[in-house]
Amino acid sequence: MSTLGSLATSNEVLSAAPIFTPTNDGQIDPHETITPLSPAAGEVFNSSTVPSFEAVLSGQSQAPYSRVAFSDFLKRVHCSENLEFLIISNQLITTDAMDLQQQEHTWHFIYATFISSDSPKEVNIPHDLKDQLFDCFDADVLPTSELITRTMLSIKDLLRDAYVQFIQNIKKQQRGSQYFTDRVNENYCLLPTPTDESPKDDRRISGNFSPLEPQSGVSSRCVSPLSNCDVEVTRDYPRSTPIPRSVGPEDSESSAVYSSGDESNKKDSVSSQRSTGTKNSSFSESSGLKKFAGKFRWRRLSSNSSTTSN
């Protein structure tokens, strides 16, 4: 029993052990134990039942209020040495009085770990009790059970506030987890459940469709807004020709009118081109005649002038 790990992990240390209390006259009675304020060891705790402070210290409480959970909480708030001192000191006073060697090992470990001035886990013991413990160690004698018990009670009072914080922390976690569970259940209740399955194509057919789905009265609908529809539109038309619109039997007359209009437009364009060519040819002929008449008139005038001069 040279290390704290060997003491804390043993079954005797973790088992339920009594914590002594003073009598009416102020003296410590080592044969009288505290009356349990919580269910006895082995009884199943309800998660909503908060065990007493003594039940947690003695190891009678169960999860989530177990002594191991309380020890983990004390480590987070940096005061776990108080609980360790209570557990080891309780083992010292409950050890068989005939086993002096075991008691001496336990006492030396307690003094070196929790009591001495240079101890790694020194606990806050009142000065009067600490002086008595120093005297016992210097005299190389075992401290009395009364002295150890009084020291344990002083350390026990230091853990009461930590016990209250420990209980409040567990309740806060339970409320948070319950709120999260309620919110998740509430959100998942709003999700639709597919109940109708089509026997033909094994696709969901429901009365409520996505706003992205086509809302026309076409029998072939899309499975989802991002999937391809059953009816595909071919887009291999050349760029120069317009894409013909789909027409029904009632639109046959309008399509015929559309085609006849195209033919008449073609004829009009041809006739306009011909008339333009005729005008151009007649204009060229008239301009040539005018030029020829001008030349003939100039020659006539020149001949008349020469005759007159003679």
Secondary structure as UniProt FT lines:
FT   HELIX           4..8
FT   HELIX           11..14
FT   STRAND          20..22
FT   TURN            24..25
FT   STRAND          28..33
FT   TURN            41..42
FT   TURN            47..48
FT   HELIX           53..57
FT   TURN            58..59
FT   TURN            63..64
FT   HELIX           67..76
FT   TURN            77..78
FT   HELIX           80..94
FT   TURN            97..98
FT   HELIX           100..110
FT   HELIX           111..115
FT   TURN            117..118
FT   TURN            120..121
FT   HELIX           127..138
FT   TURN            139..140
FT   HELIX           145..158
FT   HELIX           160..189
FT   TURN            199..201
FT   TURN            211..212
FT   TURN            225..226
FT   HELIX           249..251
FT   HELIX           252..309
//
